[in-house]
Amino acid sequence: MPAPESDLLESWHHNAHAWIEAIRTGSIESRREVTDQAILLAVLGRQPERVLDLGCGEGWLLRKLTERGITATGVDGDATLVEAARAAGSSPVHLASYEALVDGAVDIGRDYDLICANFALLHQDIIPLLAAMNALLAPGGALVIQTLHPWSVAGGDYQEGWRLETFSGFTGQWQPMPWYFRTLSTWLTALDMAGFALSSLQEPQHPQSPVPQSLLLVAEPRG
Ligand SMILES: C[S@@+](CC[C@H](N)C(=O)[O-])C[C@H]1O[C@@H](n2cnc3c(N)ncnc32)[C@H](O)[C@@H]1O
């Protein structure tokens, strides 16, 4: 598969409209039933005043946080999604690729009480990005990541590597998205190498599902 990192963001440029439709119609059952609530509770549980939503997409989480009096800032690498988030009332929402954030090429503010990434860390080398986010946290701040649960999506092949999401089962026109599968231990190693210590790990689950719907990691900068 050629240049999966750039194909990944490119796929979001193609899929932005279908994604907005899917999120705003609540058509993804796991989100509706489990994972939206899980990340919201994890963020609210830290009682942050200022939150950065990394890879915010069309901004649903920004809106939920703003409704609760939290100052929520978004950043995403797709212009259509950023526009949709702004048009739905969220501000500020920055347009920047993760690569630009690692390079410090875009000012997205700093001293955040919490930075969250909801199913938004899909590329291979996440350590530089996590380290860059670490530097934007206020003292006492935390990072909250919700992601695909490695056990649930391994499909019998528990090895790191690029996979392809085809969005079969989703309605609309979708371009396949390359994403990087990482194991539980490599998630924890990435956090460690970016200067974080894990403070909690959750496996949000639907009572009628035999497997967890996501992996939710809360981490704090190592002192
Ligand atoms: C599965 S969506 C999640 C969106 C949002 N967090 C949510 O919960 O609905 C993944 C998001 O990551 C963003 N993204 C992926 N790769 C990126 C990159 N290299 N730079 C910036 N954003 C990126 C996409 O544009 C997309 O909005």
The ligand as an SDF file (V2000), in Angstrom:
LIG
                    3D

 27 29  0  0  0  0  0  0  0  0999 V2000
  -12.7870    8.7470   12.8540 C   0  0  0  0  0  0  0  0  0  0  0  0
  -12.6770   10.5050   12.6650 S   0  0  0  0  0  0  0  0  0  0  0  0
  -13.0270   11.0300   14.3230 C   0  0  0  0  0  0  0  0  0  0  0  0
  -13.5460   12.4270   14.3770 C   0  0  0  0  0  0  0  0  0  0  0  0
  -14.0170   12.8880   15.7600 C   0  0  0  0  0  0  0  0  0  0  0  0
  -12.9660   12.7980   16.7380 N   0  0  0  0  0  0  0  0  0  0  0  0
  -15.2250   12.1040   16.1920 C   0  0  0  0  0  0  0  0  0  0  0  0
  -15.2040   11.4900   17.2620 O   0  0  0  0  0  0  0  0  0  0  0  0
  -16.2400   12.1090   15.4650 O   0  0  0  0  0  0  0  0  0  0  0  0
  -10.8830   10.7500   12.5170 C   0  0  0  0  0  0  0  0  0  0  0  0
  -10.5010   12.2320   12.3670 C   0  0  0  0  0  0  0  0  0  0  0  0
   -9.0820   12.3300   12.3610 O   0  0  0  0  0  0  0  0  0  0  0  0
   -8.7130   13.3270   11.4190 C   0  0  0  0  0  0  0  0  0  0  0  0
   -7.3660   13.0400   10.9510 N   0  0  0  0  0  0  0  0  0  0  0  0
   -6.8860   11.8540   10.5180 C   0  0  0  0  0  0  0  0  0  0  0  0
   -5.5940   11.9730   10.1360 N   0  0  0  0  0  0  0  0  0  0  0  0
   -5.2490   13.2640   10.3500 C   0  0  0  0  0  0  0  0  0  0  0  0
   -4.0470   14.0090   10.1650 C   0  0  0  0  0  0  0  0  0  0  0  0
   -2.9350   13.4460    9.6810 N   0  0  0  0  0  0  0  0  0  0  0  0
   -4.0530   15.3140   10.5080 N   0  0  0  0  0  0  0  0  0  0  0  0
   -5.1680   15.9080   11.0030 C   0  0  0  0  0  0  0  0  0  0  0  0
   -6.3490   15.2610   11.1830 N   0  0  0  0  0  0  0  0  0  0  0  0
   -6.3810   13.9540   10.8620 C   0  0  0  0  0  0  0  0  0  0  0  0
   -9.7360   13.2010   10.3090 C   0  0  0  0  0  0  0  0  0  0  0  0
   -9.8170   14.3580    9.5080 O   0  0  0  0  0  0  0  0  0  0  0  0
  -11.0070   12.8760   11.0820 C   0  0  0  0  0  0  0  0  0  0  0  0
  -11.7340   14.0320   11.3950 O   0  0  0  0  0  0  0  0  0  0  0  0
  1  2  1  0
  2  3  1  0
  2 10  1  0
  3  4  1  0
  4  5  1  0
  5  6  1  0
  5  7  1  0
  7  8  2  0
  7  9  1  0
 10 11  1  0
 11 12  1  0
 11 26  1  0
 12 13  1  0
 13 14  1  0
 13 24  1  0
 14 15  1  0
 14 23  1  0
 15 16  2  0
 16 17  1  0
 17 18  1  0
 17 23  2  0
 18 19  1  0
 18 20  2  0
 20 21  1  0
 21 22  2  0
 22 23  1  0
 24 25  1  0
 24 26  1  0
 26 27  1  0
M  CHG  2   2   1   9  -1
M  END
$$$$
